[in-house]
């Protein structure tokens, strides 16, 4: 069964909805973004997340110290790293790690020490998909997430195309820049049950 990560959550209501309808991962954005939350806000939100749902912190080009502080304060299960990644960044982390890779025209997949890979559009959080045909996942050592422009209408096709470990959505479950609880429900239902409810 493909797992689901709902990313960019910032309210208790959205977290409760995502958890209640079956999200496997909840993502908190600590990088500059309209979805950014502070460590303190995220720590408060994690109090309502059960232990079977994994908490992911999303960073862009962080230092090792930044990661350790966030892992401790927010009790993160995984860190997701975008941008420049030093070779030793994933060394000695007390939690799991995801390296985000923006898929370019060449579909190049760099080697990574991370536990998971996440394939995203050239502009993360843009709501745009990447060219799925450019990415060859056949020889990957790590399990991977597919992100980038997913929504309830195309996520089933993405799963069929890639057979990913997990799918990741943020803007695809928003309306006017805010998390839409019905879209979260419908997205997760489509992934878990192949259901598409009419609006």
C-alpha positions as CSV (number, residue, x, y, z in Angstrom):
1,X,0.0,0.0,0.0
2,X,1.4,3.4,-1.0
3,X,2.0,5.7,1.9
4,X,0.9,9.3,2.0
5,X,2.7,12.4,3.2
6,X,0.7,15.6,3.7
7,X,3.1,18.5,3.8
8,X,3.0,22.1,4.8
9,X,0.5,21.8,7.6
10,X,0.3,24.7,10.1
11,X,-3.0,24.3,12.0
12,X,-4.4,21.8,14.5
13,X,-7.5,21.4,12.4
14,X,-5.5,20.4,9.3
15,X,-3.3,18.0,11.2
16,X,-6.3,16.4,12.9
17,X,-8.0,15.9,9.5
18,X,-4.9,14.4,7.9
19,X,-4.3,12.0,10.8
20,X,-8.0,11.0,11.0
21,X,-8.2,10.0,7.3
22,X,-5.0,8.0,7.2
23,X,-1.9,10.1,6.5
24,X,1.3,8.2,7.2
25,X,3.5,11.3,7.3
26,X,2.9,14.9,8.4
27,X,5.3,17.5,7.0
28,X,6.3,20.7,8.7
29,X,8.1,23.3,6.6
30,X,10.9,25.1,8.4
31,X,12.4,26.7,5.3
32,X,11.2,30.2,4.2
33,X,7.8,29.6,2.6
34,X,4.2,30.7,2.9
35,X,3.8,27.4,4.7
36,X,6.7,27.9,7.1
37,X,6.2,27.2,10.8
38,X,8.5,27.8,13.8
39,X,9.9,25.0,15.8
40,X,7.6,26.1,18.7
41,X,4.5,25.9,16.5
42,X,5.5,22.5,15.1
43,X,6.2,21.2,18.6
44,X,2.7,22.2,19.7
45,X,1.1,20.5,16.6
46,X,3.0,17.3,17.2
47,X,1.2,16.8,20.5
48,X,-1.9,15.7,18.6
49,X,0.0,13.3,16.2
50,X,-0.1,9.7,17.3
51,X,3.1,7.7,17.3
52,X,2.2,5.6,14.2
53,X,2.1,8.8,12.1
54,X,5.7,10.0,11.3
55,X,6.6,13.7,11.8
56,X,8.8,15.2,9.0
57,X,10.7,18.4,9.1
58,X,11.4,20.1,5.7
59,X,14.5,22.1,5.3
60,X,16.5,23.9,2.5
61,X,20.3,23.6,2.8
62,X,20.4,23.4,6.6
63,X,23.4,23.0,8.8
64,X,23.9,19.9,10.9
65,X,23.3,22.0,14.0
66,X,19.9,23.3,12.7
67,X,18.8,19.7,12.0
68,X,19.8,18.5,15.5
69,X,18.0,21.4,17.2
70,X,14.8,20.8,15.2
71,X,14.9,17.0,15.7
72,X,15.2,17.6,19.5
73,X,12.6,20.4,19.9
74,X,10.0,18.9,17.6
75,X,10.7,15.2,18.2
76,X,11.0,14.6,14.4
77,X,11.0,11.1,13.0
78,X,12.5,12.3,9.7
79,X,14.2,15.3,8.1
80,X,13.6,16.2,4.5
81,X,16.4,18.1,2.9
82,X,16.1,20.3,-0.3
83,X,18.9,22.3,-1.9
84,X,22.6,21.9,-1.4
85,X,23.5,18.8,0.7
86,X,26.9,18.4,2.2
87,X,28.2,14.8,1.9
88,X,28.3,14.4,5.7
89,X,25.0,16.0,6.4
90,X,23.2,12.7,6.9
91,X,25.9,11.3,9.2
92,X,25.0,10.7,12.8
93,X,21.5,12.0,12.6
94,X,19.2,10.6,15.4
95,X,16.3,10.1,13.0
96,X,15.6,9.1,9.4
97,X,16.4,11.2,6.4
98,X,14.9,12.1,3.0
99,X,16.8,13.8,0.2
100,X,14.6,15.8,-2.2
101,X,15.8,15.8,-5.8
102,X,14.4,18.2,-8.3
103,X,13.9,16.3,-11.5
104,X,15.5,18.1,-14.5
105,X,15.5,17.4,-18.2
106,X,18.2,14.8,-17.8
107,X,16.4,13.0,-15.0
108,X,19.7,12.6,-13.2
109,X,19.6,10.9,-9.8
110,X,22.6,11.8,-7.6
111,X,24.0,9.3,-5.2
112,X,22.7,10.0,-1.7
113,X,23.4,8.8,1.9
114,X,19.7,9.5,2.8
115,X,17.4,6.8,3.9
116,X,14.8,7.9,1.3
117,X,14.7,9.9,-1.9
118,X,11.9,12.3,-2.9
119,X,11.5,13.4,-6.5
120,X,10.0,16.8,-6.9
121,X,9.3,19.3,-9.7
122,X,12.0,21.9,-10.6
123,X,10.2,24.4,-8.4
124,X,9.2,22.7,-5.1
125,X,5.7,23.8,-3.8
126,X,4.7,25.2,-7.2
127,X,1.9,22.8,-7.9
128,X,3.7,21.8,-11.1
129,X,4.4,18.2,-12.1
130,X,7.8,17.1,-13.6
131,X,8.1,15.0,-16.7
132,X,7.5,11.6,-15.3
133,X,9.1,10.0,-18.4
134,X,12.4,11.6,-17.6
135,X,12.9,9.7,-14.4
136,X,14.1,6.1,-14.3
137,X,13.7,4.7,-10.8
138,X,14.6,1.1,-11.7
139,X,18.1,1.0,-10.2
140,X,17.4,2.9,-7.0
141,X,18.7,1.5,-3.7
142,X,16.4,3.6,-1.5
143,X,12.6,3.7,-1.3
144,X,11.3,6.9,-2.8
145,X,8.5,9.5,-2.5
146,X,6.9,11.1,-5.6
147,X,6.0,14.8,-5.2
148,X,5.4,17.7,-7.5
149,X,2.0,18.8,-8.6
150,X,0.1,15.8,-7.3
151,X,-3.6,16.0,-6.6
152,X,-6.6,13.8,-6.4
153,X,-7.0,13.7,-10.2
154,X,-3.5,12.5,-11.1
155,X,-2.1,10.7,-8.0
156,X,-3.5,7.3,-9.1
157,X,-1.7,7.6,-12.4
158,X,1.5,8.6,-10.6
159,X,1.3,5.5,-8.4
160,X,0.6,3.3,-11.4
161,X,3.6,4.8,-13.3
162,X,6.2,4.7,-10.5
163,X,5.0,2.2,-7.8
164,X,6.5,4.5,-5.2
165,X,7.0,3.9,-1.5
166,X,5.0,7.1,-0.9
167,X,3.4,10.1,-2.5
168,X,3.7,13.6,-1.1
169,X,1.3,16.5,-1.5
170,X,1.1,20.1,-0.4
171,X,-0.4,22.6,-2.8
172,X,-2.6,19.9,-4.4
173,X,-4.7,19.8,-1.2
174,X,-5.1,23.6,-0.9
175,X,-7.7,26.1,-1.9
176,X,-6.6,29.7,-2.2
177,X,-3.3,28.9,-0.5
178,X,-4.9,27.2,2.6
179,X,-5.2,23.5,3.4
180,X,-8.6,22.2,2.3
181,X,-9.8,19.5,4.5
182,X,-12.1,17.9,1.9
183,X,-9.2,17.8,-0.6
184,X,-7.0,16.1,2.0
185,X,-9.7,13.5,2.6
186,X,-10.2,12.9,-1.1
187,X,-6.5,12.7,-1.9
188,X,-5.9,10.1,0.8
189,X,-9.0,8.1,-0.2
190,X,-7.8,8.0,-3.8
191,X,-4.4,6.7,-2.7
192,X,-5.6,4.2,-0.1
193,X,-8.9,3.1,-1.7
194,X,-8.9,4.2,-5.3
195,X,-12.0,6.3,-4.5
196,X,-12.8,9.6,-6.1
197,X,-15.8,11.3,-4.5
198,X,-17.5,14.0,-6.5
199,X,-17.5,17.4,-4.9
